């Protein structure tokens, strides 16, 4: 099987590998590209999500939580990343404070956990 996947980064939410693609039975993966001040909202669903900031700074918030200043590097070669874990059945919104590129991965989950901001030193 060829695991090489090509795509063009485009503004907005882009699915790169869907569930079932490249042998991934439960996981999906993609990118989000936003300009300064832009937002992207995601409704509550049966999937848990991890957002990894590739470059830029953003806030991630939803009912009962708000993480400000998520991200600190200009690009993937400029240090360790920030990430945010968002549990299943949790709506959230991402607001870019600068040009922002982040990777997202999600998978179905029956668990109810608290959202977490994972900092580079964590």
C-alpha positions as CSV (number, residue, x, y, z in Angstrom):
1,X,0.0,0.0,0.0
2,X,1.3,3.5,-0.8
3,X,1.1,5.7,2.3
4,X,2.2,8.9,0.5
5,X,-0.6,11.4,0.6
6,X,-0.5,14.7,-1.3
7,X,-2.7,17.7,-0.8
8,X,-2.7,21.5,-1.2
9,X,-3.0,23.6,1.9
10,X,-6.0,25.8,1.4
11,X,-7.8,28.3,3.7
12,X,-10.3,26.6,6.1
13,X,-10.8,23.0,7.3
14,X,-9.3,20.4,5.0
15,X,-9.7,16.6,5.5
16,X,-6.4,15.0,4.4
17,X,-7.2,11.4,5.4
18,X,-10.7,10.3,6.1
19,X,-11.8,7.5,8.4
20,X,-11.1,4.3,6.5
21,X,-8.5,6.0,4.3
22,X,-5.0,4.5,4.1
23,X,-6.0,1.7,6.5
24,X,-7.1,4.0,9.3
25,X,-10.2,2.3,10.7
26,X,-11.2,4.9,13.3
27,X,-8.9,7.9,12.9
28,X,-9.1,10.9,10.5
29,X,-6.6,13.6,10.0
30,X,-6.5,17.1,8.4
31,X,-5.4,20.7,8.5
32,X,-7.0,24.0,9.4
33,X,-5.6,27.3,7.9
34,X,-7.0,30.6,9.2
35,X,-6.0,34.2,8.8
36,X,-5.7,36.7,11.7
37,X,-9.1,37.2,13.4
38,X,-10.8,34.4,11.5
39,X,-12.7,31.7,13.4
40,X,-13.8,28.1,12.8
41,X,-16.5,26.5,14.9
42,X,-17.1,22.8,15.3
43,X,-20.3,21.3,16.7
44,X,-20.5,18.6,19.4
45,X,-20.2,15.1,18.0
46,X,-19.2,11.6,18.9
47,X,-15.5,12.2,18.2
48,X,-12.6,13.3,20.4
49,X,-10.2,15.7,18.8
50,X,-6.6,16.8,19.2
51,X,-5.5,20.1,17.6
52,X,-1.8,20.6,17.1
53,X,-0.6,24.1,16.3
54,X,1.9,23.9,13.5
55,X,2.4,27.7,13.3
56,X,0.7,30.7,14.8
57,X,-1.3,31.6,17.9
58,X,-5.0,31.0,18.6
59,X,-7.6,30.6,21.3
60,X,-9.7,27.5,21.6
61,X,-13.0,27.8,23.6
62,X,-16.3,26.1,24.2
63,X,-18.9,25.7,26.8
64,X,-17.1,25.6,30.2
65,X,-13.6,26.2,28.9
66,X,-11.3,28.8,27.2
67,X,-7.7,28.4,26.3
68,X,-5.9,31.7,25.3
69,X,-2.5,32.0,23.7
70,X,-2.4,28.5,22.2
71,X,0.7,28.3,20.1
72,X,4.0,30.2,20.2
73,X,6.1,29.1,17.2
74,X,6.2,30.5,13.7
75,X,6.4,27.1,11.9
76,X,7.1,23.5,12.6
77,X,10.9,24.1,12.6
78,X,10.7,26.7,15.4
79,X,10.3,24.7,18.6
80,X,7.9,22.3,20.2
81,X,4.1,22.6,19.5
82,X,1.1,23.5,21.7
83,X,-1.9,21.1,21.4
84,X,-5.5,21.1,22.7
85,X,-7.5,17.9,23.5
86,X,-11.2,18.4,23.0
87,X,-13.4,15.5,24.3
88,X,-16.3,13.9,22.4
89,X,-19.6,15.6,22.6
90,X,-18.0,19.0,23.1
91,X,-18.5,21.9,20.8
92,X,-15.6,24.3,20.3
93,X,-14.4,27.3,18.3
94,X,-10.9,28.2,17.2
95,X,-10.0,31.9,16.8
96,X,-6.7,32.8,15.0
97,X,-4.7,35.6,16.7
98,X,-2.2,35.5,13.8
99,X,-1.8,33.5,10.6
100,X,-2.6,30.0,11.8
101,X,-2.0,26.5,10.6
102,X,-2.9,23.5,12.7
103,X,-3.2,19.8,12.3
104,X,-6.2,18.0,13.7
105,X,-6.9,14.3,14.3
106,X,-10.1,12.8,15.6
107,X,-11.6,9.5,16.4
108,X,-14.9,8.2,18.0
109,X,-14.9,8.0,21.7
110,X,-17.4,7.0,24.4
111,X,-15.4,8.8,27.1
112,X,-16.3,12.1,28.8
113,X,-13.2,14.0,29.8
114,X,-12.2,17.6,30.4
115,X,-10.6,19.7,27.6
116,X,-6.8,20.1,28.1
117,X,-4.3,22.6,26.8
118,X,-1.0,20.7,26.3
119,X,2.0,23.0,26.4
120,X,5.4,22.4,24.9
121,X,6.9,21.5,28.2
122,X,4.1,19.0,29.0
